[in-house]
């Protein structure tokens, strides 16, 4: 297995490939939108790091040395792979595709997501949606999710959040018999002293009463 190419050398290798292709610093600079002197400095840095001369320069032309030619033959497949990867990103940006994994509570799936899933599938036929209905607040990144639906107060500090829908209010109910026996709470804090039906979330660390 070969050594990993230092990240700072990749742009210089790409520059070398364009200069070799055009056999000219001037034409390569025009294609890349930089000055010929900047390209010359980049090539000198690359040659210094590799410890070899890649180009023969004269006042009239630029030629590739034998070792430069061999280096370019080895490097070209990697550069072509990077170009294909960039093209793939461009295509995905124009027409989204792939697997979209979403973590969300069951009630949110039923009331918020499922009613619009058919329309979404028609608009983005190349996207496969995987809904993981889970009432726990799991770590989205750790579990490999692309997105999740959360209550505002349960968001992690480093999450990027986009509000959707209206701010629904939550109501608390009790039977007349319970109120007659235990009294009516006047504030949310008083619910802690009442017998509530509780739902435990996030592996036992959070309780919704």
MARPAMI-508956 format. One line per field, with one value per residue: residue number from 0; y, z, x of N, C-alpha, C in turn. Coordinates in Angstrom, 2 decimals, decimal comma. Each point is the difference from the previous one (the first is absolute). Layout:
<pts>
resi NUM	...
n_py Y	...
n_pz Z	...
n_px X	...
ca_py Y	...
ca_pz Z	...
ca_px X	...
c_py Y	...
c_pz Z	...
c_px X	...
</pts>
This chain:
<pts>
resi 0	1	2	3	4	5	6	7	8	9	10	11	12	13	14	15	16	17	18	19	20	21	22	23	24	25	26	27	28	29	30	31	32	33	34	35	36	37	38	39	40	41	42	43	44	45	46	47	48	49	50	51	52	53	54	55	56	57	58	59	60	61	62	63	64	65	66	67	68	69	70	71	72	73	74	75	76	77	78	79	80	81	82	83	84	85	86	87	88	89	90	91	92	93	94	95	96	97	98	99	100	101	102	103	104	105	106	107	108	109	110	111	112	113	114	115	116	117	118	119	120	121	122	123	124	125	126	127	128	129	130	131	132	133	134	135	136	137	138	139	140	141	142	143	144	145	146	147	148	149	150	151	152	153	154	155	156	157	158	159	160	161	162	163	164	165	166	167	168	169	170	171	172	173	174	175	176	177	178	179	180	181	182	183	184	185	186	187	188	189	190	191	192	193	194	195	196	197	198	199	200	201	202	203	204	205	206	207	208
n_py -1,19	0,95	0,94	0,62	0,58	0,82	0,47	0,62	-1,26	-0,33	1,25	-0,19	-1,23	0,52	0,96	-0,91	-0,68	1,17	0,30	-1,27	0,08	1,23	-0,62	0,66	0,83	0,71	-1,06	-0,69	1,11	0,16	-1,32	0,10	1,07	-0,35	0,56	0,12	1,12	0,08	-0,38	0,86	0,83	-0,33	0,04	1,12	0,35	-0,45	0,57	1,04	-0,14	-0,21	1,06	0,32	0,06	0,64	1,24	-0,01	1,09	0,61	0,98	-1,12	-0,97	-0,83	-0,84	-1,19	-0,10	-0,93	0,43	1,21	-0,58	-0,73	1,08	0,67	-1,02	0,01	1,31	-0,15	-1,32	0,41	0,82	-1,01	-0,78	0,97	0,11	-1,35	0,05	1,01	-0,68	-1,05	0,83	0,49	-1,26	-0,35	1,10	-0,35	-1,27	0,35	-0,82	-1,28	-0,50	0,29	-0,04	-0,16	0,58	-0,58	0,67	-1,03	0,82	0,40	-1,27	-0,30	1,03	-0,06	-1,21	-1,02	1,02	0,31	-1,24	-0,17	1,23	-0,26	-1,22	0,65	0,92	-0,95	-0,52	0,68	0,53	-0,83	0,13	0,05	-0,27	0,46	-0,61	0,95	-0,31	-0,61	0,86	-0,75	-0,25	1,01	0,68	-0,33	0,14	0,92	0,90	0,28	-0,30	0,87	-0,43	1,20	-0,10	1,25	-0,41	-0,93	1,16	-0,74	0,48	-1,05	-0,24	-0,15	0,93	-0,55	1,03	-0,93	0,31	-0,08	0,91	-1,31	0,18	-0,36	-0,78	0,22	-1,29	0,10	-1,14	0,24	-1,33	0,07	0,99	-0,71	-1,01	0,53	0,63	1,26	-0,42	1,02	-0,65	0,05	0,81	0,28	-0,20	0,48	0,60	-0,18	-0,88	0,14	-0,16	-0,67	0,67	-1,03	0,99	-0,17	-1,29	0,56	0,87	-0,17	0,68	-0,37	0,90
n_pz 0,00	-0,90	0,14	0,99	-1,05	0,40	0,78	0,50	-0,34	0,36	0,49	0,56	0,32	0,36	0,59	0,50	0,23	0,40	0,70	0,40	0,24	0,46	0,69	0,92	0,69	-1,10	-0,82	0,80	0,13	-1,32	-0,12	0,88	-0,75	-0,15	0,63	-1,12	0,63	0,29	-1,26	-0,42	0,93	-0,43	-1,26	0,28	0,67	-1,02	-0,87	0,80	0,13	-1,32	-0,06	-1,00	-1,24	-0,04	-0,12	-1,30	0,44	-1,08	-0,61	-0,75	0,86	0,33	0,48	-0,07	1,14	-0,14	1,11	-0,58	-1,16	0,65	0,65	-1,15	-0,59	1,10	-0,15	-1,32	0,28	0,94	-0,86	-0,87	1,03	0,32	-1,30	-0,04	1,12	-0,52	-1,15	0,80	0,69	-1,14	-0,44	1,17	-0,16	-1,28	0,27	1,18	0,56	0,22	1,09	0,47	1,06	0,50	1,12	0,48	0,89	0,48	0,98	-0,07	-0,06	0,90	0,80	-0,05	0,02	0,48	0,44	0,09	0,44	-0,38	0,40	1,12	0,05	-0,32	0,89	0,89	-1,19	-0,02	0,90	0,75	0,53	1,04	0,50	0,98	0,30	0,80	1,12	-0,17	0,69	-1,08	0,06	-0,78	0,34	1,28	-0,23	-0,65	0,68	-1,07	0,63	0,77	0,57	0,57	1,28	0,00	1,13	-0,96	-0,58	-0,62	0,75	-0,59	0,18	-1,31	0,47	-0,61	0,49	0,30	-0,70	0,64	0,95	0,00	0,62	1,13	0,04	1,25	0,08	0,67	0,53	-0,05	-0,03	-0,88	-0,69	0,13	-0,33	-1,04	-0,46	-0,39	-0,74	0,60	0,16	-1,07	0,86	0,21	-1,31	0,50	0,62	-1,31	-0,08	-0,75	-1,17	0,17	-0,87	0,10	-0,20	-1,10	-0,14	0,39	-0,80	-0,74	0,74	-0,84	0,79
n_px 0,85	-0,27	0,95	-0,62	-0,56	0,99	-0,97	1,09	0,32	-1,23	-0,19	1,19	-0,41	-1,18	0,71	0,84	-1,12	-0,50	1,10	0,07	-1,30	0,17	0,98	-0,69	0,79	0,16	-0,08	0,82	0,73	-0,16	0,23	1,00	0,17	1,28	1,02	0,74	0,32	-1,30	-0,28	0,90	-0,47	-1,22	0,42	0,65	-1,10	-0,75	0,82	-0,04	-1,32	-0,06	0,80	-0,83	0,55	-1,15	0,45	0,24	0,58	-0,43	0,60	0,05	0,32	-0,98	0,90	-0,56	0,68	0,93	0,60	-0,10	0,37	0,94	0,38	-0,11	0,61	0,76	0,15	0,00	0,09	0,86	0,60	-0,03	0,39	0,85	0,31	0,02	0,71	0,70	0,11	0,28	0,79	0,49	0,04	0,54	0,75	0,12	0,27	-0,50	0,89	-0,32	0,60	-1,21	0,82	-1,23	0,38	-1,09	-0,73	-0,67	-0,35	1,26	0,38	-0,94	0,26	1,33	0,57	-0,68	-0,74	1,29	0,10	-1,26	-0,31	0,71	-0,54	-1,12	0,34	0,39	-0,23	1,13	-0,83	0,71	-1,21	0,82	-1,21	0,74	-1,14	0,40	-0,60	1,18	0,72	0,22	1,30	-0,38	1,09	-0,04	-1,31	0,70	-0,70	-0,74	-1,12	-0,64	-1,11	0,08	-0,35	-0,40	-0,56	-0,10	0,30	0,92	0,98	0,59	-1,28	-0,11	-0,81	-1,04	-0,68	-0,90	-1,06	-1,13	0,03	-0,19	-1,14	0,57	-1,05	-0,35	-0,36	-1,12	-0,34	-1,31	0,03	1,02	-0,58	-1,13	0,82	0,68	-1,04	-0,16	1,04	0,62	1,13	0,79	0,60	-1,28	0,22	1,14	-1,00	-0,28	-0,95	1,07	-0,58	1,14	0,72	0,83	0,86	0,75	-0,30	-1,16	0,62	-1,07	-0,85	-0,96	-0,54
ca_py 1,19	1,19	1,02	1,01	1,23	1,16	0,76	1,25	-0,27	-0,31	1,10	0,17	-1,07	0,38	1,08	-0,62	-0,69	0,98	0,57	-1,03	-0,15	1,14	0,28	1,46	0,61	1,06	-0,57	-0,63	1,06	0,55	-0,96	-0,07	1,32	0,52	0,52	-0,99	-0,03	-0,80	-1,41	-0,34	-0,20	-1,25	-1,11	-0,06	-0,59	-1,42	-0,63	0,02	-1,01	-1,33	-0,18	-0,28	1,00	-0,51	0,73	0,71	1,32	0,91	1,24	-0,17	-1,11	-0,78	-1,43	-0,89	-0,90	-1,41	-0,35	0,73	-0,74	-1,19	0,48	0,41	-1,21	-0,59	0,92	0,32	-0,71	0,61	1,29	-0,28	-0,45	1,20	0,68	-0,73	0,23	1,35	-0,07	-0,68	0,95	0,96	-0,66	-0,20	1,29	0,31	-1,00	-0,73	-1,45	-0,75	-0,38	1,05	-0,64	0,99	-0,48	0,84	-0,68	-0,61	0,93	0,94	-0,71	-0,13	1,26	1,02	-0,48	-0,92	0,64	0,66	-0,88	-0,30	1,16	0,06	-1,08	0,36	1,10	-0,45	-1,46	-0,67	-0,03	-1,06	0,51	-1,00	0,60	-0,79	0,53	-0,30	1,04	0,47	1,06	-0,57	0,87	-0,19	-0,27	-1,28	-1,10	0,04	0,61	1,24	1,05	-0,48	0,93	0,15	1,12	1,08	-0,04	-1,20	0,09	0,08	1,37	0,16	-0,38	1,04	-0,23	0,77	-0,20	-0,39	-0,06	0,98	-0,36	-0,59	0,03	-1,29	0,11	-1,05	-0,37	-0,84	-0,33	0,70	-0,75	0,26	1,38	0,05	-0,68	0,53	1,43	0,46	0,75	1,36	0,31	-1,22	-0,55	-0,81	-1,34	-0,91	-0,59	-0,77	-1,32	0,22	-1,04	0,52	-0,66	0,19	0,15	0,13	-1,02	0,19	1,25	1,06	-0,49	0,89	-0,32
ca_pz 0,00	-0,10	1,03	-0,27	-0,56	0,84	-0,57	-0,61	-1,30	-1,03	-0,96	-0,79	-1,00	-1,02	-0,78	-0,85	-1,09	-0,98	-0,69	-0,91	-1,09	-0,91	-0,29	0,09	1,23	-0,34	-0,34	1,20	0,90	-0,53	0,30	1,44	0,50	0,88	-0,76	-0,30	1,06	1,11	-0,38	0,04	1,41	0,44	-0,56	0,71	1,31	-0,19	-0,32	1,22	0,92	-0,55	-0,16	-1,40	-0,96	-0,77	-1,26	-0,58	-0,39	-0,75	-0,27	-1,11	0,16	1,24	-0,28	1,16	0,10	0,00	1,29	0,06	-0,79	0,76	1,14	-0,49	-0,35	1,24	0,69	-0,79	0,43	1,22	-0,35	-0,72	1,00	0,70	-0,93	-0,03	1,28	-0,05	-0,92	0,70	0,95	-0,78	-0,44	1,17	0,37	-0,96	0,16	1,23	-0,06	1,07	1,19	1,00	1,25	0,90	1,31	0,46	0,82	-0,78	-0,20	-1,03	-1,28	-0,42	-0,19	-0,73	-1,13	-0,90	-0,93	-1,11	-0,54	-1,40	-0,81	0,00	-0,86	-1,40	-0,37	0,05	-0,16	0,19	1,42	0,80	1,36	1,07	1,23	1,21	1,03	1,30	0,95	0,73	-0,67	-0,26	-0,67	-1,43	-0,67	0,46	-0,55	-1,46	-0,59	-0,74	0,59	1,03	0,49	1,43	0,68	0,11	1,22	0,06	-1,03	0,40	-0,19	-1,27	-1,11	-0,84	0,12	-0,83	0,55	-0,94	0,60	1,02	1,37	0,63	1,45	0,62	1,07	1,02	0,29	1,17	0,14	1,13	1,25	0,48	0,50	1,26	1,05	0,19	-0,22	-1,34	0,02	-0,52	-0,79	-0,47	1,04	0,92	-0,56	0,60	1,20	-0,40	-0,60	-1,45	-0,92	-0,48	-1,11	0,21	-1,25	0,02	0,83	1,41	0,56	-0,13	0,23	-0,34	0,84
ca_px -0,85	0,82	-0,15	-1,02	0,54	-0,30	-1,11	0,44	0,62	-1,00	-0,17	1,22	0,03	-0,98	0,61	1,01	-0,69	-0,49	1,16	0,50	-0,98	0,10	1,42	0,12	-0,49	-0,94	-1,31	-0,54	-0,43	-1,24	-1,08	-0,25	-0,34	1,05	1,13	1,05	1,01	-0,54	0,13	1,42	0,36	-0,62	0,78	1,28	-0,26	-0,24	1,28	0,82	-0,53	0,25	1,44	0,32	-0,46	-1,13	-0,11	1,13	-0,49	0,84	-0,73	-0,92	-0,93	0,01	-0,09	-0,08	1,14	-0,36	-0,59	-1,27	-0,98	-0,41	-0,80	-1,31	-0,75	-0,49	-0,90	-1,19	-1,22	-0,52	-0,60	-1,25	-0,97	-0,47	-0,90	-1,27	-0,68	-0,57	-1,15	-1,08	-0,58	-0,79	-1,23	-0,86	-0,57	-1,05	-1,07	0,34	-0,20	0,64	-0,76	-0,23	-0,39	-0,59	-0,42	-1,12	-1,00	-1,08	-1,11	0,41	-0,07	-1,40	-0,71	0,75	0,78	-0,69	-0,94	0,69	1,03	-0,30	0,38	1,46	0,51	-0,26	0,88	1,39	-0,10	1,29	0,32	-0,62	-0,20	-0,06	-0,48	0,24	-0,89	0,60	-0,37	1,18	0,75	1,32	0,97	-0,21	1,27	0,53	-0,79	0,01	-1,19	0,21	-0,84	-0,90	-1,02	0,16	-0,61	0,97	0,80	0,83	1,02	1,40	0,49	0,71	-0,87	-0,60	-1,44	-0,93	-1,35	-1,04	-1,32	-0,36	0,36	-1,18	-0,06	-0,26	-0,99	-0,02	-1,38	-0,27	-1,42	-0,66	0,19	1,37	0,05	-0,74	0,77	1,35	0,06	0,39	1,26	-0,12	1,20	0,68	0,87	-0,79	-0,20	0,98	-0,61	-1,18	0,23	-0,12	0,45	1,28	0,69	1,42	0,73	1,46	0,63	-0,27	0,50	-1,00	-1,35	-1,11	-1,16
c_py 1,24	0,98	1,00	1,28	1,15	0,90	1,26	-0,22	-0,23	1,15	0,19	-1,07	0,31	1,11	-0,57	-0,70	0,97	0,64	-1,00	-0,16	1,11	0,24	1,49	0,47	1,04	-0,55	-0,68	1,05	0,61	-0,92	0,04	1,35	0,56	0,51	-1,10	-0,09	-0,82	-1,49	-0,44	-0,25	-1,31	-1,20	-0,13	-0,60	-1,50	-0,74	-0,07	-1,08	-1,41	-0,29	-0,35	1,17	-0,62	0,64	0,55	1,32	0,71	1,27	-0,18	-1,13	-0,67	-1,46	-0,81	-0,91	-1,45	-0,41	0,74	-0,72	-1,23	0,40	0,37	-1,21	-0,66	0,88	0,21	-0,78	0,60	1,33	-0,21	-0,46	1,18	0,78	-0,70	0,21	1,37	0,03	-0,67	0,89	1,01	-0,61	-0,19	1,31	0,37	-0,95	-0,86	-1,49	-0,64	-0,28	1,17	-0,66	1,07	-0,68	0,92	-0,81	-0,52	0,99	1,03	-0,65	-0,05	1,34	0,98	-0,52	-0,83	0,68	0,62	-0,92	-0,34	1,13	0,12	-1,04	0,32	1,09	-0,43	-1,53	-0,75	-0,03	-1,12	0,49	-1,16	0,71	-0,95	0,63	-0,45	1,14	0,45	1,12	-0,48	1,04	-0,27	-0,38	-1,37	-1,18	0,09	0,56	1,30	1,16	-0,63	1,07	0,02	1,12	1,06	-0,11	-1,20	0,01	0,03	1,36	0,19	-0,39	1,23	-0,27	0,93	-0,24	-0,37	-0,02	1,08	-0,50	-0,52	0,08	-1,39	0,20	-1,19	-0,26	-0,86	-0,27	0,79	-0,70	0,26	1,40	0,11	-0,60	0,72	1,51	0,34	0,77	1,37	0,40	-1,30	-0,63	-0,89	-1,40	-1,01	-0,69	-0,84	-1,33	0,12	-1,26	0,55	-0,80	0,32	0,00	-0,02	-0,91	0,30	1,33	1,12	-0,60	1,07	-0,44	0,44
c_pz 0,00	1,11	-0,42	-0,51	0,93	-0,68	-0,72	-1,36	-1,10	-0,96	-0,90	-1,08	-1,12	-0,89	-0,96	-1,20	-1,06	-0,76	-1,00	-1,19	-1,03	-0,48	0,05	1,35	-0,32	-0,29	1,21	0,98	-0,46	0,30	1,47	0,61	0,99	-0,87	-0,30	1,10	1,20	-0,31	0,07	1,43	0,53	-0,50	0,71	1,39	-0,10	-0,29	1,24	0,98	-0,49	-0,17	-1,41	-0,86	-0,86	-1,37	-0,42	-0,54	-0,83	-0,22	-1,06	0,22	1,36	-0,38	1,28	-0,01	0,01	1,32	0,21	-0,77	0,75	1,19	-0,45	-0,37	1,24	0,67	-0,73	0,42	1,27	-0,27	-0,73	0,97	0,77	-0,88	-0,04	1,29	0,03	-0,92	0,68	1,01	-0,73	-0,45	1,17	0,44	-0,92	0,14	1,22	-0,13	1,19	1,16	0,98	1,26	0,99	1,29	0,54	0,90	-0,86	-0,28	-1,07	-1,38	-0,51	-0,38	-0,93	-1,29	-0,98	-0,92	-1,23	-0,70	-1,47	-0,93	-0,09	-0,95	-1,47	-0,47	-0,07	-0,13	0,25	1,46	0,68	1,44	0,97	1,29	1,16	1,13	1,37	0,94	0,89	-0,79	-0,20	-0,66	-1,50	-0,72	0,37	-0,62	-1,51	-0,65	-0,72	0,61	1,07	0,36	1,52	0,53	0,23	1,21	0,08	-1,06	0,61	-0,40	-1,38	-1,21	-0,77	-0,08	-0,91	0,54	-1,09	0,75	1,04	1,37	0,71	1,52	0,52	1,18	0,94	0,40	1,26	0,07	1,16	1,33	0,57	0,60	1,34	1,14	0,31	-0,20	-1,39	0,09	-0,65	-0,88	-0,49	1,07	0,96	-0,53	0,60	1,23	-0,32	-0,62	-1,50	-0,76	-0,71	-1,19	0,13	-1,35	0,24	1,03	1,49	0,57	-0,06	0,16	-0,40	0,81	-0,69
c_px 0,88	-0,26	-1,07	0,66	-0,33	-1,03	0,47	0,67	-1,03	-0,25	1,22	0,10	-0,99	0,54	1,04	-0,64	-0,48	1,16	0,56	-0,93	0,16	1,43	0,27	-0,53	-1,08	-1,38	-0,64	-0,51	-1,31	-1,18	-0,38	-0,32	0,99	1,14	1,01	1,05	-0,49	0,10	1,46	0,46	-0,58	0,78	1,34	-0,17	-0,20	1,30	0,90	-0,47	0,29	1,48	0,42	-0,46	-1,09	-0,11	1,35	-0,52	1,06	-0,80	-1,07	-1,01	0,18	-0,18	-0,02	1,21	-0,48	-0,64	-1,32	-1,09	-0,49	-0,87	-1,41	-0,85	-0,58	-1,06	-1,32	-1,24	-0,61	-0,66	-1,33	-1,09	-0,56	-0,97	-1,36	-0,78	-0,66	-1,22	-1,19	-0,68	-0,87	-1,32	-0,96	-0,64	-1,14	-1,19	0,34	-0,32	0,68	-0,94	-0,08	-0,55	-0,45	-0,43	-1,09	-0,92	-1,15	-1,12	0,35	-0,05	-1,44	-0,61	0,71	0,61	-0,82	-1,01	0,66	0,99	-0,25	0,40	1,51	0,58	-0,21	0,95	1,46	0,04	1,30	0,44	-0,78	-0,08	-0,12	-0,38	0,26	-0,82	0,49	-0,33	1,15	0,66	1,43	0,90	-0,07	1,29	0,54	-0,72	-0,18	-1,24	0,37	-0,77	-0,88	-1,01	0,10	-0,88	1,07	0,90	0,93	1,10	1,40	0,55	0,62	-0,85	-0,48	-1,49	-0,79	-1,40	-0,99	-1,33	-0,22	0,44	-1,24	0,10	-0,37	-0,95	0,10	-1,45	-0,07	-1,50	-0,61	0,22	1,39	0,08	-0,72	0,82	1,31	0,10	0,51	1,31	-0,17	1,18	0,63	0,87	-0,77	-0,28	0,97	-0,57	-1,23	0,41	-0,26	0,40	1,24	0,51	1,48	0,72	1,50	0,64	-0,13	0,45	-1,04	-1,39	-1,00	-1,20	-1,29
</pts>
